[in-house]
Amino acid sequence: MSRVAIPGLRRRRWLARAALLFEQLWRALWPPLGVLGLFALLALLDLPALLPPWLHLSLLLAIALLALGLLARGMRRLRLPDVAAADRRIERASGLAHRPLSVLHEGAAQPETAALWQAHQALTLRRLGRLRSGWPHPGLAARDPHALRAGLIVALVAALVIAGPEAPARLARALQPGIGLGVPAAAKVQAWITPPAYTHLPPVFLGTESATVRVPAGSHLTVSLTGSSTAPDLRLAGERVAVRALDAESFEADLALTHGGRLAVRHWWHEIAAWQLDVVANAPPSVRFT
């Protein structure tokens, strides 16, 4: 006997398989995400920065290996849901007993019972009602009876409040073990802006503290870094500025300022200095009697 066509079953199967796959993915991703969340909690409390460099690096390696190991173990358990699994889910979500979808897709055991089987299928089809695929339910509550995941989320929110505006800096410090990737002690940044000659204004030297600097359009920016064997990452308004090497431990960048923005000098993940540049466009001249 041929299979019975069920309206909307194909779409429901697709949704059911997607829900089953999502449940598997979430169960696989939650353990490594929990490890990373715990590290983020420590970082927001600025605890990793208190560790010695080698112990800090060991912590980073341990967190990375543990998260990757848990992720690999979870991914190995993934299985693409088949049609049979999708049908079982649809039957459970729709409250259907005795696996009616199997009845509608199976033939009669004996040719003599074909008519009886067809009648049974027709009756089953009328009783199906509206099919549902159900919302995803990863079942984490059974795997986490003490609700540790909720506690971690609450702790992260509290740590964010405690860190306040320092949260990005604390997260950055937690990722810097300070072994060969920090800013060398001898590194020194010098930056100055030379206004156009017609303004008769002296050069503006940028200090180490963050500040807003107003300069006329057409000014010339110069930034130099000495005492480091690695070129800095210089960006103005998010755009990378070319840096050239003067020698093994000196670098310099020159730029004509046509627009303003945040000027940041970074060495690896560490921001050495930053300024807000406000470039004032030239106004048309005015003439009046005194």
Salt bridges, closest charged atoms under 4 A:
GLU23 OE2 - ARG89 NH1 3.02
ASP46 OD2 - ARG173 NH2 3.06
ASP87 OD1 - ARG13 NE 2.79
GLU91 OE1 - ARG88 NE 2.96
ASP144 OD2 - ARG149 NH1 3.16
GLU166 OE1 - ARG170 NH2 3.38
ASP233 OD2 - ARG235 NE 3.09
ASP233 OD1 - ARG240 NH1 2.86
GLU252 OE1 - ARG244 NH2 2.65
ASP254 OD1 - HIS220 NE2 3.37
ASP254 OD2 - ARG244 NH1 2.80
GLU271 OE2 - ARG262 NH2 2.79
GLU271 OE1 - ARG266 NH1 3.71
ASP278 OD2 - ARG214 NH1 2.70
